Amino acid sequence: MDFSWSSEQLAFKQDIVDFATKNLNVDTAARDLNCEFPFELWKKCADFGILSMSVASQYNHSKQDTEFMTAMLAMEALGYGCRDNGLTFALNAQMWTVQLPILHVGNEQQKQKYLPAMCRGEIISAHAMTEPEAGSDAYSMQTTATPCDGGYLLNGKKCLVSLAPIADLILVYASTDLSLGNWGITAFLIEKGTQGLEQSAQQTKMGLRTVPIGELTFKNCFVSEQNILGTVGSGVGVSQSFLDWERCCILASQLGAMERQLDECLAFARKRKQFGKSIGKFQSVANRVVEMRLRLETSRLLLYKVAWLKGQGQSAMLESALLKLHLSESFMESSIDAIRIHGGRGYLTEYEIERDLRDAVGGTLYAGTSDIQRNIVAGILGL
Ligand SMILES: Cc1cc2nc3c(=O)[nH]c(=O)nc-3n(C[C@H](O)[C@H](O)[C@H](O)COP(=O)(O)OP(=O)(O)OC[C@H]3O[C@@H](n4cnc5c(N)ncnc54)[C@H](O)[C@@H]3O)c2cc1C
């Protein structure tokens, strides 16, 4: 494995850190408090080219494709520079769970219609899989797509869908034949305003509060045959085609956030004095910083390994499950350490330390809970 970066890649990384630090840390605490999605910052990210990184150059008007390791490094840089973990989560969600499947399995008309506008930040999209009775067991979904003249009628409900309340485009999974189990699941693209589609208001949540989350209800919602993504019955394949990429890049942004968190804790441990010396001189505090560094380094190695395997065109199912499990749990642990290091200030909202903990909990739940990642690893190990 070769994890060395070229000078161009490192310069690109620094450009993104500078862009994010300068432009994206606007009113984050207030937006978190009020659960406000930053439309303007989304557009700024699009203009900078962030959303284009998961899409081939012919659909985003850039000169060349972004190679995957570079995209992952870019998402890490974004997480380091941008203190709004909700914004980085939302960008990653669109890039890897909607844009990438459209790029990989969409037909030319779908690619032309949606990808350029998504890259420009003009279309916000959601990926709708979870249902009230089908969470971890996602493929037991009960939303149906019944064939009718020229298309399908969708009926059912999706929940816990990021960006659902404001999405212009929804990638949704439904069964064209429940008796076929996984083989009946099909992916559809549905536009906002389609008759029979209801997008709920946002639901308040613990963390990642700048990304709205909500429900989608389908009541005899007509979808034309042209809006099938891939082929009838290929929905499970569509949903699994991007899992490793999604894990890599969402987690890359979390890794960046962990590095920023560590830098801030180090600076605070050096500056804050009690009993006549810097608190970092007390072994209890220093040990916490060391544990944070250890989690950062081990998470980084796992992340880069998965990205490297994907870059080589190899499968990374085991490694990406280990990565999801380790990095998301590490971010949560380190976020608790960061609060302890900052003492009472760490608990106050205005210091923007406690928010990382609330955001980090979400990472242990979405895209497969930690328990599910353990199950995947155990299964691959033959248990
Ligand atoms: C912030 C956030 C964003 C999300 N965004 C989206 C999105 O954009 N689109 C979307 O479709 N979904 C999204 N989700 C939903 C997410 O994918 C589900 O919450 C997740 O898959 C778990 O499903 P569940 O909540 O129904 O929990 P359940 O599956 O009911 O699980 C409840 C508990 O039981 C455990 N459990 C369940 N089955 C097993 C098992 N076999 N072995 C061991 N333990 C088990 C779980 O680990 C958990 O602790 C999001 C969730 C969150 C928190």
The ligand as a Tripos MOL2 file, in Angstrom:
@<TRIPOS>MOLECULE
LIG
   53    58     1     0     0
SMALL
NO_CHARGES

@<TRIPOS>ATOM
      1 C1        -28.4660   11.1360   11.3170 C.3       1 LIG1
      2 C2        -29.1240   10.0460   10.5260 C.ar      1 LIG1
      3 C3        -29.2440   10.1870    9.1610 C.ar      1 LIG1
      4 C4        -29.9010    9.1900    8.4120 C.ar      1 LIG1
      5 N1        -30.0460    9.3750    7.0690 N.ar      1 LIG1
      6 C5        -30.7200    8.4370    6.3380 C.ar      1 LIG1
      7 C6        -30.9480    8.6430    4.9360 C.ar      1 LIG1
      8 O1        -30.5330    9.6510    4.3480 O.2       1 LIG1
      9 N2        -31.6590    7.7090    4.2540 N.ar      1 LIG1
     10 C7        -32.1340    6.5820    4.8710 C.ar      1 LIG1
     11 O2        -32.7560    5.7690    4.1810 O.2       1 LIG1
     12 N3        -31.9240    6.3630    6.1890 N.ar      1 LIG1
     13 C8        -31.2360    7.2570    6.9460 C.ar      1 LIG1
     14 N4        -31.0470    7.0780    8.2970 N.ar      1 LIG1
     15 C9        -31.6160    5.8870    8.9420 C.3       1 LIG1
     16 C10       -30.5620    4.8630    9.3470 C.3       1 LIG1
     17 O3        -30.0360    4.2470    8.2190 O.3       1 LIG1
     18 C11       -31.2180    3.9120   10.3380 C.3       1 LIG1
     19 O4        -31.4980    4.6430   11.5140 O.3       1 LIG1
     20 C12       -30.3390    2.7160   10.6610 C.3       1 LIG1
     21 O5        -30.1900    1.8890    9.5520 O.3       1 LIG1
     22 C13       -30.8970    1.8860   11.8290 C.3       1 LIG1
     23 O6        -32.2480    1.5580   11.6280 O.3       1 LIG1
     24 P1        -33.3150    1.8710   12.7770 P.3       1 LIG1
     25 O7        -33.1190    3.2640   13.2170 O.co2     1 LIG1
     26 O8        -34.6490    1.4700   12.3030 O.co2     1 LIG1
     27 O9        -32.8830    0.9620   14.0060 O.3       1 LIG1
     28 P2        -33.1930   -0.6150   14.1890 P.3       1 LIG1
     29 O10       -32.7850   -1.3640   12.9850 O.co2     1 LIG1
     30 O11       -34.5800   -0.7820   14.6930 O.co2     1 LIG1
     31 O12       -32.1620   -0.9680   15.3590 O.3       1 LIG1
     32 C14       -32.4250   -0.6710   16.7250 C.3       1 LIG1
     33 C15       -31.2680   -1.2340   17.5420 C.3       1 LIG1
     34 O13       -31.1680   -2.6560   17.3410 O.3       1 LIG1
     35 C16       -29.8800   -2.9980   16.8510 C.3       1 LIG1
     36 N5        -30.0080   -4.0760   15.8790 N.ar      1 LIG1
     37 C17       -30.9080   -4.2030   14.8700 C.ar      1 LIG1
     38 N6        -30.6800   -5.3210   14.1760 N.ar      1 LIG1
     39 C18       -29.5990   -5.9290   14.7510 C.ar      1 LIG1
     40 C19       -28.8590   -7.1050   14.4820 C.ar      1 LIG1
     41 N7        -29.1760   -7.9140   13.4600 N.pl3     1 LIG1
     42 N8        -27.8040   -7.3830   15.2720 N.ar      1 LIG1
     43 C20       -27.4600   -6.5790   16.2910 C.ar      1 LIG1
     44 N9        -28.1180   -5.4390   16.5900 N.ar      1 LIG1
     45 C21       -29.1640   -5.1270   15.8310 C.ar      1 LIG1
     46 C22       -29.3480   -1.7240   16.1940 C.3       1 LIG1
     47 O14       -27.9280   -1.6990   16.1340 O.3       1 LIG1
     48 C23       -29.9130   -0.6530   17.1350 C.3       1 LIG1
     49 O15       -29.0810   -0.5640   18.2560 O.3       1 LIG1
     50 C24       -30.4060    8.0360    9.0670 C.ar      1 LIG1
     51 C25       -30.2520    7.9080   10.4440 C.ar      1 LIG1
     52 C26       -29.6360    8.8850   11.1810 C.ar      1 LIG1
     53 C27       -29.5000    8.7230   12.6740 C.3       1 LIG1
@<TRIPOS>BOND
     1     1     2 1
     2     2     3 ar
     3     2    52 ar
     4     3     4 ar
     5     4     5 ar
     6     4    50 ar
     7     5     6 ar
     8     6     7 ar
     9     6    13 1
    10     7     8 2
    11     7     9 ar
    12     9    10 ar
    13    10    11 2
    14    10    12 ar
    15    12    13 ar
    16    13    14 ar
    17    14    15 1
    18    14    50 ar
    19    15    16 1
    20    16    17 1
    21    16    18 1
    22    18    19 1
    23    18    20 1
    24    20    21 1
    25    20    22 1
    26    22    23 1
    27    23    24 1
    28    24    25 2
    29    24    26 1
    30    24    27 1
    31    27    28 1
    32    28    29 2
    33    28    30 1
    34    28    31 1
    35    31    32 1
    36    32    33 1
    37    33    34 1
    38    33    48 1
    39    34    35 1
    40    35    36 1
    41    35    46 1
    42    36    37 ar
    43    36    45 ar
    44    37    38 ar
    45    38    39 ar
    46    39    40 ar
    47    39    45 ar
    48    40    41 1
    49    40    42 ar
    50    42    43 ar
    51    43    44 ar
    52    44    45 ar
    53    46    47 1
    54    46    48 1
    55    48    49 1
    56    50    51 ar
    57    51    52 ar
    58    52    53 1
@<TRIPOS>SUBSTRUCTURE
     1 LIG1         1 GROUP 0 **** ****
